Amino acid sequence: MPNLTIGHPLNLDGKTMSASTDKQLFIGEGFEGPGVNLAHINVLVGPRNGPAGQAFATALATPSAGHAPFVVIARPGVPTKPLTLYVNKAQIGSDFHGNATWGASQAGIAKAVAESLENGTLPPEAENDWVVVSANWVNPSTDDLDAVFDNNYRACKNAILAAMKGLPHRDEVFAAARDVSNPFYTPKQR
């Protein structure tokens, strides 16, 4: 164990260790919906001059085959605030999948980010001084644009809320880990 002294950001108080509360990067996850129209979103949120800003700039400047990050818009010429970068997890597989990704999913995320600023989930300074990087799963087999919109909207709102509030709490994580499962795999009971 490191030699911790009083005033050190990882100082022992006799029971627990705690890190500095001056966060520069907030990370959240959201998952909504069933089947081929589900949304799975991971967000990085924070000041432009911190790790979130670096991730935003790096991802925007380094597209790869099948993955071309773009700034999320509420409508053409009106980017959502704080500026949000859309990073697709799945390569575009068809015209419909492209519409689901660039249309319905993007619209849901734009609405969720703007509402998170408007309702105070994000602090006022986030409007012009912070960024959001949103990594989004839209299944290439998706078949319902309205479901994609709704699921991405809810997943993004939940991901931002989780990021800003440090959710889930550890007890919820520990309980879930005892009976771990996800939509793609559930272990056999031992």
C-alpha positions as CSV (number, residue, x, y, z in Angstrom):
1,M,0.0,0.0,0.0
2,P,1.3,3.5,-0.8
3,N,2.5,5.8,2.0
4,L,-0.6,8.0,2.4
5,T,-0.4,11.2,4.3
6,I,-3.0,13.6,5.5
7,G,-4.1,15.8,2.6
8,H,-3.2,13.2,0.0
9,P,-6.1,12.7,-2.4
10,L,-6.2,9.0,-1.5
11,N,-6.0,9.5,2.2
12,L,-7.2,6.7,4.5
13,D,-9.8,7.9,7.0
14,G,-9.6,4.7,9.0
15,K,-12.4,2.9,7.0
16,T,-12.3,3.8,3.3
17,M,-10.2,5.4,0.6
18,S,-11.6,8.2,-1.5
19,A,-10.3,9.9,-4.6
20,S,-10.6,13.6,-5.4
21,T,-14.1,14.8,-6.2
22,D,-12.8,17.2,-8.9
23,K,-13.9,15.1,-11.8
24,Q,-12.9,15.9,-15.3
25,L,-14.5,12.8,-16.9
26,F,-17.9,11.3,-16.3
27,I,-18.7,7.9,-17.8
28,G,-22.2,6.3,-18.1
29,E,-24.0,3.4,-19.8
30,G,-27.6,3.0,-20.9
31,F,-29.4,0.0,-22.3
32,E,-33.0,0.2,-23.5
33,G,-35.4,-2.0,-25.4
34,P,-35.7,-5.6,-26.6
35,G,-34.6,-7.4,-29.7
36,V,-33.3,-5.9,-32.8
37,N,-34.4,-2.4,-31.9
38,L,-32.6,-2.1,-28.6
39,A,-30.1,0.6,-27.8
40,H,-26.8,0.3,-26.0
41,I,-25.0,3.6,-25.3
42,N,-21.8,4.5,-23.6
43,V,-21.1,8.2,-22.9
44,L,-18.0,10.2,-22.0
45,V,-19.0,13.6,-20.6
46,G,-16.8,16.4,-19.4
47,P,-14.9,19.7,-20.1
48,R,-13.6,20.3,-23.6
49,N,-10.1,20.8,-22.1
50,G,-10.1,17.4,-20.3
51,P,-10.2,13.8,-21.3
52,A,-13.7,14.0,-22.9
53,G,-12.5,16.8,-25.2
54,Q,-9.4,14.8,-26.1
55,A,-11.6,11.8,-26.9
56,F,-14.0,13.9,-29.0
57,A,-11.2,15.4,-31.0
58,T,-9.3,12.2,-31.5
59,A,-12.4,10.2,-32.6
60,L,-13.6,13.0,-35.0
61,A,-10.1,13.2,-36.6
62,T,-9.5,9.5,-37.0
63,P,-12.5,7.8,-38.7
64,S,-12.0,4.1,-39.6
65,A,-13.6,1.8,-42.2
66,G,-17.3,1.6,-41.4
67,H,-17.0,4.1,-38.5
68,A,-17.3,7.8,-39.3
69,P,-18.0,9.8,-36.1
70,F,-20.1,12.9,-36.6
71,V,-21.5,15.9,-34.6
72,V,-25.1,15.2,-33.5
73,I,-27.7,17.7,-34.7
74,A,-31.1,18.5,-33.5
75,R,-31.9,19.6,-37.1
76,P,-29.6,20.6,-40.0
77,G,-27.4,23.5,-38.9
78,V,-28.4,23.2,-35.2
79,P,-26.0,20.9,-33.3
80,T,-27.2,19.7,-29.9
81,K,-25.6,21.3,-26.9
82,P,-23.2,20.4,-25.4
83,L,-21.6,19.4,-28.7
84,T,-22.0,15.7,-29.0
85,L,-20.0,13.2,-31.1
86,Y,-21.9,10.2,-32.4
87,V,-19.6,7.1,-32.7
88,N,-21.3,4.0,-34.3
89,K,-20.4,0.6,-32.8
90,A,-21.8,-1.3,-35.8
91,Q,-20.8,-0.8,-39.4
92,I,-23.7,0.4,-41.6
93,G,-25.2,-2.8,-43.1
94,S,-28.0,-1.5,-45.3
95,D,-29.9,1.7,-46.3
96,F,-32.4,1.1,-43.6
97,H,-29.7,0.5,-41.0
98,G,-28.1,3.8,-42.2
99,N,-31.4,5.6,-41.7
100,A,-31.8,4.0,-38.3
101,T,-28.3,5.1,-37.3
102,W,-28.0,8.6,-38.9
103,G,-31.7,9.4,-38.5
104,A,-33.6,7.8,-35.6
105,S,-30.7,7.0,-33.3
106,Q,-29.1,10.4,-33.8
107,A,-32.4,12.2,-33.2
108,G,-33.0,10.3,-30.0
109,I,-29.5,11.2,-28.8
110,A,-29.9,14.9,-29.8
111,K,-33.1,15.1,-27.8
112,A,-31.6,13.4,-24.7
113,V,-28.5,15.5,-24.6
114,A,-30.4,18.8,-25.0
115,E,-33.0,17.8,-22.4
116,S,-30.2,16.8,-20.0
117,L,-28.8,20.3,-20.2
118,E,-32.2,21.9,-20.0
119,N,-33.3,19.9,-16.9
120,G,-30.1,20.4,-15.0
121,T,-28.7,16.9,-15.2
122,L,-25.7,18.6,-16.9
123,P,-24.4,21.8,-15.3
124,P,-25.0,25.2,-17.0
125,E,-21.3,25.4,-18.0
126,A,-21.7,22.2,-20.1
127,E,-23.6,24.2,-22.7
128,N,-20.4,25.6,-24.3
129,D,-17.5,24.3,-22.3
130,W,-18.2,20.5,-22.2
131,V,-18.6,17.8,-24.8
132,V,-20.3,14.4,-24.9
133,V,-18.9,11.4,-26.8
134,S,-21.7,8.9,-27.4
135,A,-20.8,5.4,-28.6
136,N,-24.0,3.7,-29.9
137,W,-25.2,0.3,-30.9
138,V,-27.8,0.1,-33.6
139,N,-28.4,-3.5,-34.7
140,P,-27.9,-4.0,-38.5
141,S,-31.1,-6.1,-38.4
142,T,-33.2,-3.2,-36.9
143,D,-36.7,-3.0,-38.3
144,D,-38.5,-0.1,-36.5
145,L,-37.2,3.5,-36.7
146,D,-39.6,4.8,-34.0
147,A,-38.5,2.1,-31.6
148,V,-34.8,3.0,-32.4
149,F,-35.6,6.6,-31.7
150,D,-37.4,5.9,-28.4
151,N,-34.8,3.4,-27.2
152,N,-31.8,5.6,-28.1
153,Y,-33.5,8.6,-26.4
154,R,-34.1,6.7,-23.1
155,A,-30.7,4.9,-23.2
156,C,-28.8,8.2,-23.7
157,K,-30.8,10.0,-21.0
158,N,-30.1,7.2,-18.6
159,A,-26.4,7.0,-19.6
160,I,-25.9,10.8,-19.0
161,L,-27.8,10.6,-15.6
162,A,-25.7,7.6,-14.6
163,A,-22.5,9.4,-15.6
164,M,-23.3,12.5,-13.6
165,K,-24.6,10.7,-10.5
166,G,-22.0,7.9,-10.5
167,L,-24.6,5.2,-11.0
168,P,-25.1,2.4,-10.5
169,H,-24.3,2.3,-6.8
170,R,-21.9,-0.5,-5.7
171,D,-24.6,-2.6,-4.0
172,E,-26.5,-2.8,-7.2
173,V,-23.4,-3.8,-9.1
174,F,-22.6,-6.5,-6.5
175,A,-26.1,-7.9,-6.6
176,A,-26.1,-8.0,-10.4
177,A,-22.7,-9.7,-10.4
178,R,-24.0,-12.5,-8.3
179,D,-26.5,-13.3,-11.0
180,V,-24.7,-12.0,-14.1
181,S,-26.5,-11.9,-17.4
182,N,-26.8,-9.9,-20.6
183,P,-29.0,-10.1,-23.7
184,F,-26.4,-12.2,-25.5
185,Y,-25.3,-14.7,-22.7
186,T,-26.5,-16.0,-19.4
187,P,-24.2,-18.5,-17.6
188,K,-25.5,-21.9,-16.5
189,Q,-26.2,-22.0,-12.8
190,R,-23.5,-23.7,-10.9
